[in-house]
Amino acid sequence: MAVATELSKFYSDFKIGFWSGSAVAEVTMNVQVKKADGSIGFSRLVTGEGVKENLQLASGSNAKVALDAALKDAVGKLFGDTAFVDALLKAGRP
């Protein structure tokens, strides 16, 4: 069994407002669970979003907060998908 993950987007952008700004992040990844025989038991495109609001500086540390939230959102969606968990369990059986 193997879990293959291809990260296709890991991006944060700053949106400027009148008094403050926001860091808006997006994560996109393609996840596959491959069985021992090489066949694919699960495949899905997973996305996540994260935002850090009320910023005064467009800094790397502020982008990190938004990116961490986006990654957490994507991984939460993936592990919340019962088809993914079932594919892991089935692929791990001898």
N, C-alpha and C positions, 0 to 999 in steps of 0.2 A: 504494500500500500504506500502511496505517496500523495501528499497534498502539494499541488503546484499553485503558486500565487504569482500573478503578473500585475505589478503596480503600473497602471497607465496614467494616473494623474495624482499628484500630491502637491497641491497648489494653494497658496494663500495670496490674497489681494487686499489692499487697503482701500476702503471707501471713505472719502473725505466728506464730513458734514460741516455745518455752519460753526458749531461750538466744539465738536469732537468728531472723531472718526471711528471706524470699525475695521477689524481684520476679519475677512470672510474666507474660509478655507473649504476645499473640496478634495475628497479622496475617491478614486475609482480604481477598482482592482477586479481582475478576473480570477476566480477560484475554481480549481478542479480537484476532485478526489479520484485518483487512479487506483484501480484494483490491482491485485498481485499479477493478474494475467495481462495487465496493460490497458484494459478497457476503462472507459470513463464512467464512474458511478454517479458523479455529480458535477455540474458545471453551472456557474452563475456569475453574472456581472454585479458587483456589490458597490454601492456608493454611500458616502457619508458626508455630512456637512457640519461645520463648526463656525461659531462666531464669537469674537471678543469685542464687546462694545465699549463705548465711552473712552476712547483712547486719545491721548494727547501727542503720542509719538508713534510713528510708523517704524517700529524697531523689530529686530529678529525675535526678541523675547515675546513681544505681543503676537507676532505671527505664529510662534510656537504654541501658544495657548490655543489658538484657533485650529491649528493643524492637529494638535493632540485631541481636541474635541471631535474633529472630523474623523480621525482614525478610530477613536472609541465608538463613535456612532456606526461606522462601517462594520467593525468587528462585532458589535452588539447585534446588528442586523443579521450578520452571517451566522452567529451562534444561536440566534433566535429562530433560525430557519430549521424546522424539524427535518427537512429533506437532507440538509447538510450533516446534521448529527447522525441521522440514520445511515447515510452513506459512509461516514467514518466508522460507525459500529459494524456495519456489514463488511466493509473492506478490511477491517482488522481481524475478522474471524478466520481461522484456518480452514 
